Amino acid sequence: MIQTKLFKINPDRPDERLIRMAADIIKKGGIISFPTETVYALGVDAYNKDAVKKIYKIKKRDPNNPLSIFIKSPKEVNEYVEKMRPVAEFLMKEFWAGPLTLIFKSNYEKLSHLMGGSNKLGLRVSSHNLVNTLLARCGVPLTATSANVSGRRSCSSASAVRYYFNNRIDLVLDGGRSNCPFPSSVVDLTAEDMLLLRQGAISLSQIRKVAPQIKVQRKF
């Protein structure tokens, strides 16, 4: 059984010792939780298949349901996706860095275990300093899945994360309560008609100002 550690951290000026600890856990295949500009996330090395399997297990998530990743910059998108649609560039320019996950077609074999048997990969560039500090220190993309059991409300505090995942994850970085109780909004760009899969921190009306042609999944 894992002994879950919890440490308070200042997201604006994170303690380098705690960042090193978190990065070491990631590199060894462990799971950490940390605050984002929305809710708390569960993070592992996105390239580590065994670590990703742990995420699916503790979240009780359908393995056919893909996981998204945090990347450091919009400049990295072309590394992971097959083709960039012009509307994607508009959305990235308007909402990145920020709480928007964009789903692209991808043939990036190293991350196929995240795609749930599909050719779809969700990417997010965060505006949160702690997320980007972790990405820089770890040197790999991190999973960008909310800290919750599938079907339940996402965790907005470190104490909620520990309540649900105590002894199942290695570390919780307590950066205080989330300012936003909603997860990221999710837009699927893989079909001819782009689709809002989840309305989260960014509203449909905000997205429609940039992409008026967007359609909405019947049920969020």
N, C-alpha and C positions, 0 to 999 in steps of 0.2 A: 504493500500500500504506500502511495506517495504521501509525504508530509508536505502539505501546501504551506508555503511561506507567504506572508503578506507584509509589504513594506510601503510606507507612505513616501510619495515622491512629488516633487514640484515639477509639473509638466513643462513649465517655462524655463526652469534651470535645473534639469534632472541631475541627480547625483551620479557622477561617473562610475562610482563603485557599483551602484545598482544597475546601471546600463550594462556594465561588463558582466555582472551576474546573470542578467536576463539573456544577453547574447550567448554566454556559455551554455545556458540551458537550451536555448534554441539549437545551437550547434551540436549538442549531444542528443537531439531528438526529443526534447521535452516540450511542454506546453506552458505558455504564459498567458496572462490576461492583463490588459492595459486599457486605459481610457483613450477614446478618440474624440473627434469633434461631435460625434453623435453618442452612441452607447459604448459600453465596454466590449472589447473584442477578445477572441481567443486566437492566439498566434502560434504558429509553428513554422519551421522552414518549409516553404511550399514545395521544394524539390524532394523532401524526405517522405517517401511513400508510407513508411511505417508511422511516422508522426501524423500524417494526414489521416490515416486509418483511425488513430486514436481520437482525433477530432470528431470524425463521424460517429464513433462509438459513444463518446461521452455526451454528445448532443442528441443521440438517438436519431440521427439524421439519415434519411433515405440515401443510400450510396449512389443512386441515380440522380441525385440533386447536386449539381455542381457547386463548388466553392470558388469564391472570388479571391483575388490577391491584392495586397497593397504594393504599389511600385513607387519609386522615388520621384519620377518626373514624367510628364507627357512625352518627352523625347524617347522614352523607353518603349512606348506602345508598339512601334514598328517591329521591335524584337519579338513580340509575342503574337501578333495578329497577321492574318493573310492580306487583308486589304482595308484601307481606311476610306470610309465614305465621307464626303464633304460635310454632312450634317454632324458627324462625329467630331470633326474639328471645331465646328461652331459650339457644340455642347462642352467640349473640353475647354475652349477659350472662355466660356461664360462661367462654368461651374467648377473647374479644377484650378487650384486645389480646393477640394470641398467634398460634401457628402453625397456624391453621385457615383454610382457604380455603372459602368458601361460594359455591355456584353458584346464581344466580337467573335467572329469566326476565327478559329485558330487551329493550326496544325503543329503546334509547338509540342513535340513529343515528350520533352522533359516534364511537362505539366499535364500530360494526358490523364493521370490518375486523379486530377481535380475536376475533370470535365464530365463525370457521370456517364461515360460512354458516348458523349456527344462530341461535337467539334466547337463547343462554345466555351469561352473563357471570359470571366468578369474581371475588370481592372478598375482600380480606384487609386487616385492620388489624394492623399490626406492633407488637410491644412493644419493638422495637429502636430505641434513641435515634438512631442514625445514619440509619436509614430515614426516621424521622419528621422529622429535620432536613433531609434532602434533599427530602422532599415539601413542607415549608414553604418552602424556598428556591426550588424549581422552580415551585411554584404550579400543578402539573398532576399527575394520577395517573401513576404509573410502572408499567411492566410488572413483574409479580411472578413471573417465570419463573426457575427455577434455572439456575445457570451449569453447563451440561453439554451435550454432544452427545446428541441424543435416543437413548434406549436405554442410555446409559452412566451410571455413578455421578455424582451431583451433586458439585460441588467444595466441599470443606470448608476450603480455604485459598487465599490469593491466588496462591501459586506454582502451584497446580493450575490456576487460572483462566488464568494467563498461559501455561502449558504448552499448554492446549487452544485458546486464543483469541488468542495473540500475533499482532500485526499485523492483527487482524480486529476488535478493539474499541479504543476510544480511551483508556480509563483504568480502572485497577484500584485501588480503595481498600483497602489492606491493614489490616484491623482485627484481625488475628490469626486463629488457627485457630478454626473453629466449635466451640461447646460441644456442639452437637447434630449428629450426622452424617446426620440424616434430614430430608427436605423437609417442608413442611406437610402435614397431613392434608386431604383434599378431600371435601366432602359436597355432593352434588347435591340441591337442593331443588326442582327444576323439575317433577318428576312427583309423582303422588299418593303413591307410596312413596318416601320419601327414601332415598338410596343413598350408601353410603361408597364412593367411587371409588378412594381411596388412603389406606391407613393409614400415617401418617408419624409426626411428632413427638407427636401425640396419639393414644392407643390407642383401639381399638374399645370396650374396656371403659369407658374414661373417657367416651366419647361416649354410650354406652348408659345411663350414669347420668342423663344429661339427656334423651336421646331414645331410650328403650328400643325403640321401634318401627323403628329404622333397619335397613335391609337392607344386605347387603354384596355388592359386585360380585364375581363368581365368581373373578376373577383380578385382583390388584392390579397 
